[in-house]
């Protein structure tokens, strides 16, 4: 079976210094290799072809047969690496927490420790007769998150 780590090393070396970054490499028992990339801008077909060619050049298919697919993360694909969170700060997201809460709001911050989502809630404020909508920052550690993904509204 082809080594997932070796494929990842090749891709990371090719992407070094660019605004493209590796999200994931998967290898099935049938040697089907899938490389997912993302970017701070749009990922083009040429970007995928460049990575495909680099992997094929370094990992001889005559020595070990494998099927290779290189693609970009979809708009609604859950985030898996910190750089995806960083690129989406300021965007509307949906987050399912480990305790089953589904949060919807603006991704307001992200770092190595976790994220913060600004969401609106109805709260009874002191001195007010009726509850009002207020913005609340909800900090989450990555261990508290099942998934976070962009919300696309048309």
Secondary structure, DSSP 8 states (H G I E B T S, - for coil): ---HHHHHHHHHHHHTTSSEEEEEEEE-TT-EEEEEEEESS---HHHHHHHHHHHHHHS-TTTS--EEEEEE--TTS---SHHHHHHTTTSEEEEEETTS-EEEEEEEEE-SSEEEEEEEEEE--TT-SS-EEEEEEEEEEGGGEEEEEE----
